[in-house]
Amino acid sequence: MELLSKIGWDEWSALANLILAGTSILLVVLGWVQINRIRDEARKERTLAICNRYDSDPVLNDQLRKVNVAAKGGGLLGNAPTLIIEIVAILNYLDSIAIGIAQKVYDDKIAKRHLKAILVAHVEQLMTPEMAKAAKFKIPDFECLVDLTRRWTAPDDSLHWWLLYSA
């Protein structure tokens, strides 16, 4: 107790300022963590919303239906000149997702789980040189979509060890 009585006002003031500075730093760090968590949650919500659009958007569904009808009839390539709007709209939708992933607007892992099979199927069906010529679009115009497809279809190097030795 005698030690506390020997501390002057200047020392108490310095100690209070240190405590205030430490508390301020702690609040800034906690605020930064909270903001990052909110951003991550918003990214996940945006990703789920854009993935859900594939199933719920009536305009996109109409375009998909028209392309699928032509494909099932075996005449997608022959009907490509009359389906230019539909084909390009589908590719634009997928490219917008690829751009969003590249710019970290959408969560790559969530989008991949939801859309990988869909995206790869559409790219394989619609992004051929013959289809590009018939539908009058340029494959390089969809650079982000092409890059995302390559990345999502690349062999996965993270195979679990037990898969390697299970044969």
C-alpha positions in Angstrom: 0.0 0.0 0.0 2.9 2.2 0.7 4.0 1.8 -2.9 0.7 3.1 -4.2 0.9 6.2 -2.0 4.3 7.1 -3.5 3.0 7.2 -7.0 2.3 10.7 -8.1 -0.4 12.1 -10.4 1.9 12.1 -13.4 2.5 8.3 -13.0 -1.2 7.6 -12.5 -2.0 9.7 -15.6 0.6 7.8 -17.7 -0.8 4.5 -16.5 -4.3 5.5 -17.4 -3.2 6.6 -20.8 -1.5 3.2 -21.4 -4.7 1.4 -20.3 -6.7 3.6 -22.6 -4.4 3.0 -25.5 -4.4 -0.8 -24.9 -8.2 -0.7 -24.8 -8.4 1.3 -27.9 -6.1 -1.1 -29.8 -8.2 -4.0 -28.5 -11.4 -2.4 -29.8 -9.9 -1.7 -33.2 -8.7 -5.3 -33.5 -12.1 -6.6 -32.5 -13.9 -4.2 -34.8 -11.7 -5.3 -37.7 -12.4 -9.0 -37.0 -16.1 -8.3 -36.8 -16.1 -6.4 -40.1 -14.3 -9.2 -41.8 -16.8 -11.8 -40.5 -19.6 -9.6 -41.8 -17.9 -9.3 -45.2 -17.4 -13.1 -45.3 -21.1 -13.7 -44.5 -22.2 -11.2 -47.1 -20.0 -12.9 -49.7 -21.6 -16.2 -48.8 -25.1 -14.8 -49.1 -24.3 -13.1 -52.5 -22.8 -16.4 -53.7 -25.9 -18.4 -52.7 -28.2 -15.8 -54.3 -26.4 -15.9 -57.6 -26.3 -19.7 -57.6 -30.0 -19.8 -56.8 -30.7 -17.5 -59.7 -29.9 -20.4 -62.1 -33.0 -22.2 -60.8 -35.2 -19.3 -60.0 -34.8 -16.6 -62.6 -37.7 -16.9 -65.1 -35.9 -15.2 -68.0 -32.8 -17.4 -67.5 -34.9 -20.5 -67.2 -36.7 -19.6 -70.5 -33.3 -19.2 -72.2 -32.0 -22.5 -70.8 -35.2 -24.3 -71.8 -34.9 -23.1 -75.4 -31.3 -24.1 -75.7 -32.1 -27.5 -74.1 -35.0 -28.2 -76.5 -32.7 -27.5 -79.4 -30.0 -29.7 -77.9 -32.3 -32.6 -77.3 -33.6 -32.3 -80.8 -30.0 -32.7 -82.0 -30.0 -29.3 -83.7 -28.3 -26.9 -81.3 -25.5 -26.1 -83.7 -27.9 -25.7 -86.6 -30.3 -23.6 -84.5 -27.5 -21.5 -83.0 -28.1 -18.5 -85.3 -31.7 -18.3 -84.0 -30.6 -18.8 -80.4 -27.8 -16.2 -80.3 -29.5 -14.2 -77.5 -30.2 -17.3 -75.4 -26.7 -18.7 -75.8 -24.9 -15.4 -75.1 -27.2 -14.7 -72.1 -26.4 -18.1 -70.6 -22.7 -17.5 -71.1 -22.9 -14.0 -69.7 -24.6 -15.3 -66.6 -21.8 -17.9 -66.1 -19.1 -15.3 -67.0 -20.6 -12.9 -64.4 -20.1 -15.5 -61.8 -16.6 -16.1 -62.9 -15.8 -12.4 -62.8 -17.3 -12.2 -59.3 -15.2 -15.1 -58.1 -12.1 -13.5 -59.6 -12.8 -10.2 -57.9 -13.7 -12.0 -54.6 -17.3 -10.8 -54.7 -18.4 -14.5 -54.6 -17.1 -17.3 -52.5 -15.2 -19.8 -54.8 -15.8 -22.9 -52.7 -19.5 -22.4 -52.4 -20.0 -21.5 -56.0 -18.0 -24.6 -57.1 -20.1 -26.9 -54.9 -23.3 -25.5 -56.4 -22.4 -24.8 -60.0 -19.3 -26.8 -61.1 -21.3 -29.5 -63.0 -23.7 -27.0 -64.5 -20.9 -24.6 -65.5 -18.7 -27.3 -67.0 -21.7 -28.8 -69.0 -22.7 -25.4 -70.4 -19.1 -24.5 -71.3 -18.5 -27.9 -73.0 -21.8 -27.5 -74.9 -21.7 -23.8 -75.8 -18.1 -22.8 -75.9 -16.9 -24.8 -78.9 -15.3 -23.0 -81.9 -18.2 -24.2 -84.1 -20.8 -22.9 -81.7 -19.0 -19.6 -81.4 -18.9 -19.2 -85.1 -22.6 -20.2 -85.5 -23.8 -18.0 -82.6 -21.5 -15.1 -83.6 -19.6 -14.7 -80.3 -15.9 -14.8 -79.5 -14.6 -17.2 -76.9 -11.9 -14.7 -75.7 -14.8 -12.4 -74.7 -15.5 -14.9 -71.9 -11.9 -15.1 -70.6 -12.9 -15.3 -66.9 -15.4 -18.1 -67.7 -12.7 -20.0 -69.6 -10.2 -19.5 -66.8 -12.7 -20.6 -64.1 -13.6 -23.7 -66.0 -9.9 -24.6 -66.4 -9.3 -24.1 -62.7 -12.4 -26.0 -61.6 -11.7 -29.0 -63.9 -8.0 -29.2 -63.2 -6.9 -32.3 -61.3 -7.2 -31.9 -57.6 -3.8 -32.0 -55.9 -5.4 -32.3 -52.5 -6.3 -36.0 -52.8 -6.3 -37.6 -49.5 -3.5 -40.0 -48.9 -5.8 -43.0 -48.3 -7.1 -42.6 -51.9 -3.6 -43.1 -53.2 -3.0 -46.3 -51.3 -6.5 -47.8 -51.4 -6.0 -49.5 -54.8 
